Amino acid sequence: MNKTLLAALNDSERLLVAETETPMLALLDEDEASALHTRVLRARNKAQGLYRRGAAGKVAAKGGRGKARPENTLTRTKVEAFEEALARVSQRLAVLARQAARELREERLAAAAAAKAGATKPGKAAPAKAKGRTVAPKRTGDRSLRSPVSEKQRAGSQGANARWQSKRDGR
């Protein structure tokens, strides 16, 4: 990272940014990288909020944004440093997330292949597939399409809509 950006940070902020360097990120797993991402994001948001509030307060006193801009250089530099750190952590987190997704996919495919191979053991016939279309069973009880509860809800909704429309028509 640029020495100018590091010079704008205090000790705790410098330590946080140091955690985002490539060798340190390589040691983190997905959960740790996600926690670091959250910490850096919060620090960036805090610095950004301070920058915006400070800049907005100085605009009225200086008479314009252009005149007030040079006085916010330190805070703006902090925000830039955190942006770079956040970009590094985000990139590493994306790599780890892709790896995790790839591993989960491979596990799922292996489990499906094992299940498929286990279903057709030698000496046993494969289950016969149903011919034609399958029909879903009729819904009964609470799952039926027209239950007393659903009818009451439907009637209440229709009444509310009718009242709303009549009030609007009366205007």
Order of alpha helices (4+ residues) and beta strands (2+ residues): alpha-alpha-alpha-alpha-alpha-alpha-alpha
